[in-house]
C-alpha cells in the first residue's frame, strides 16, 4: 500500500503557475484537495463551458458511429486507443472547425428527428386511408345533399341495404363493414358515422402524402450523406474530446488553487514516488512542502503491489480499502485465494480452458486488457485449477484410469468422490492454516502501527492454535500429547490475561472468560466454514460426470449422427459447468477472505485516493 501524505506546491509567478497547471494535466497518482473557499465565478464559467463542449462531442461521436466505416474487430481490440505524441496535441489546430462540425451534427440530429417523426405520422395516415378502400369522393355537405361513411354490422347489412333501396339512398360498400352514403338532407340515419378527416378523396390524399414522404426521404438521405462526411472526422473528434478533458482537468485544479496575492499554492495528496517525479518535472519552478495533518484528518488510501499480486486487488476492492493505519491485505490473501479457487473447480481440463480463455486476450491484446486485474486473476485461477485437477485426477470429469495414461495415474493424490472425508479434512486443515496466518498478519500490522497489545494478542493466539494443532497430531503421534496439552493449558491462561487487559480487577476473570470463549467459538465456526471448499469441489466433479453420462447415453440412442449430439452436449455442458463454478469459486473463495480472514486484522473503511489524472477515453499520449 502506497504511503500517502499531504503536501502543497508553492509558486510565485503567473508564468510558473501556468507551467504547473500544464504539468498537472499528466496522469499522476495525485489528488488535489479543494481548499479554496473563495468564489471563482470566471473559472466556474470556464468549467461549465468545457463541460458543455465535452457533452456535445460525446453526443456527436456516439451519433456519428453508425455513419462511419466499421473498424475491423481485431484491430479495434488490439489498438483500443489513438496513439498520439504530446507535441501533436500542443499543435492541434482543428478546434474551431470541430466546434462548428459538432454544432452541425447536433442540428442534423434534430432535423432527422423531425423528419422521421413527420414520416411516421404520414405513414400512419396512409394506413388510416386504407380503410376507405376505393372511395372516389370526399364526403361533404352541399345545399341539398349530404355524404358520409357508415360502419354497418355484418348482421344488419341486408337490413341497411333494404332501407337504402326503400328511401332511395345511394350506398356503396368500400370496405367490409364500411359504406359510402349519399342522400338528401333530412334523412334519418341511425348507424355509426365514421369520420373522414381529409379534404380530398383517398386516392388524391395518398398521392399527396407519398410525394411528401419521398421529399422527406430525399432530405434524410442528403443529411445522412453529410453525416457520413462528418464521420470521416471521427478520429479528430475523439482527439479533441480528450484534449478538452485535459483542459477540464487543468481548470478543476485551477479552481482549487489558493491565490494570496503574489503567493499561490495547491494542496494535494500523493505518495513519495509521485513527489519525486513531480519535483523532477518542476525543476525549480516551485517548491513542494509536506504538511501536518489536521485533527481527525486521515489520508486517502492507494493500493500498490507487485505485478504478480496486483491482480488480487480485484478481491480487496470488492471488500473495501483498508484504513490508512492498516496494511494492504492483498499480498497476504493471494496464495490462499488462488489455492481455494483451484480446489473449488478441481478439474485440470477446466483449468486449461480457463487459462486459455483468459490468457489469449492478455497475450494477444495487451493494450486492451493490460489493466484488467480480474482477467489476470482468472488466468492465475486457471493455472491453479489445472494443478489441483492433476492432483485430484479429474479431466473433464474423467479419471486418469479411464484415459489409460500411466503417468497421470501416478500424479493423482486423492479422489474427491471416493475420499470425501479426506477431502473435508484437507479443507479444514487449509482453514486452520489461514486462521493461524491471520494472526501472523495481525502481528505484522500491529508492529507497523505500534500497537503492542494487538501484537501480544496475535502472538498468544497463534501459539494457542499451534498447540491445538500439536495436540490433534498426538492422536497419530502419542508422544506429542504432553507437549500439546501443556501448551494449551499455559496459553489458555495467557489468553485470559491478554484478553482481560485494561479491565478492572473484579471484572478481569469474567471479561477474560467471555472473550476467550467467544474467540474459541469464532475460531471453530471459521474453520468449519472452509467445508464449502469441499462442497464446491465435489459439485464441479459430479456435474462434469453427469454431463458425460448424459452425452454418451443420448448419443448411443441416436443412430448415425449420435456422435454429433455427444459433442454438442459435451461442449455446452462443460462450458456451462465451467462458467457457473468459476463464478461460485470466485465468490466463495472471496467470502472466506472477507468473513474468516480479514476481520482478524483489518477493519477497513479507508477512503480511496482520487487522482486528478484519470485515464483518457480515446487517446494515449506518447
C-alpha positions, 0 to 999 in steps of 0.5 A: 500500500502506497504511503500517502501524505499531504503536501502543497506546491508553492509558486510565485509567478503567473508564468510558473503557475501556468507551467504547473497547471500544464504539468498537472494535466499528466496522469499522476497518482495525485489528488488535489484537495479543494481548499479554496473557499473563495468564489471563482465565478470566471473559472466556474464559467470556464468549467461549465463551458468545457463541460458543455463542449465535452457533452456535445462531442460525446453526443456527436461521436456516439451519433456519428458511429453508425455513419462511419466505416466499421473498424475491423474487430481485431484491430479495434481490440488490439489498438483500443486507443489513438496513439498520439505524441504530446507535441501533436496535441500542443499543435492541434489546430482543428478546434474551431472547425470541430466546434462548428462540425459538432454544432452541425451534427447536433442540428442534423440530429434534430432535423432527422428527428423531425423528419422521421417523426413527420414520416411516421405520422404520414405513414400512419395516415396512409394506413388510416386511408386504407380503410376507405378502400376505393372511395372516389369522393370526399364526403361533404355537405352541399345545399341539398345533399349530404355524404358520409361513411357508415360502419354497418354490422355484418348482421344488419347489412341486408337490413341497411341495404333494404332501407337504402333501396326503400328511401332511395339512398345511394350506398356503396360498400368500400370496405367490409363493414364500411359504406359510402352514403349519399342522400338528401338532407333530412334523412334519418340515419341511425348507424355509426358515422365514421369520420373522414378527416381529409379534404380530398378523396383517398386516392388524391390524399395518398398521392399527396402524402407519398410525394411528401414522404419521398421529399422527406426521404430525399432530405434524410438521405442528403443529411445522412450523406453529410453525416457520413462526411462528418464521420470521416472526422471521427478520429479528430473528434475523439482527439479533441474530446480528450484534449478538452478533458485535459483542459477540464482537468487543468481548470478543476485544479485551477479552481482549487488553487489558493491565490494570496496575492503574489503567493499561490499554492495547491494542496494535494495528496500523493505518495513519495514516488509521485513527489519525486517525479513531480519535483523532477518535472518542476525543476525549480519552478516551485517548491513542494512542502509536506504538511501536518495533518489536521485533527481527525484528518486521515489520508486517502488510501492507494493500493500498490503491489507487485505485478504478480499480486496486483491482480488480487486487488480485484478481491480487496476492492470488492471488500473495501480499502483498508484504513490508512493505519492498516496494511494492504491485505492483498499480498497476504490473501493471494496464495490462499485465494488462488489455492481455494479457487483451484480446489473449488473447480478441481478439474485440470481440463477446466483449468486449461480452458480457463487459462486459455480463455483468459490468457489469449486476450492478455497475450494477444491484446495487451493494450486492451486488457493490460489493466484488467486485474480480474482477467489476470486473476482468472488466468492465475485461477486457471493455472491453479485449477489445472494443478489441483485437477492433476492432483485430484485426477479429474479431466473433464470429469474423467479419471486418469484410469479411464484415459489409460495414461500411466503417468497421470495415474501416478500424479493423482493424490486423492479422489474427491468422490471416493475420499470425501472425508479426506477431502473435508479434512484437507479443507479444514486443515487449509482453514486452520492454516489461514486462521493461524496466518491471520494472526501472523498478519495481525502481528505484522500490522500491529508492529507497523502501527505500534500497537503492542497489545494487538501484537501480544494478542496475535502472538498468544493466539497463534501459539494457542492454535499451534498447540491445538494443532500439536495436540490433534497430531498426538492422536497419530503421534502419542508422544506429542500429547504432553507437549500439546496439552501443556501448551494449551493449558499455559496459553489458555491462561495467557489468553485470559490475561491478554484478553482481560487487559485494561479491565478492572480487577473484579471484572478481569476473570469474567471479561477474560472468560467471555472473550476467550470463549467467544474467540474459541467459538469464532475460531471453530465456526471459521474453520468449519466454514472452509467445508464449502471448499469441499462442497464446491469441489465435489459439485464441479466433479459430479456435474462434469460426470453427469454431463458425460453420462448424459452425452454418451447415453443420448448419443448411443440412442441416436443412430448415425449422427449420435456422435454429433449430439455427444459433442454438442452436449459435451461442449455446452455442458462443460462450458456451462459447468465451467462458467457457473463454478468459476463464478461460485469459486470466485465468490466463495473463495472471496467470502472466506477472505472477507468473513474468516480472514480479514476481520482478524486484522483489518477493519477497513473503511479507508477512503480511496485516493482520487487522482486528478489524472484519470485515464483518457477515453480515446487517446494515449499520449506518447 
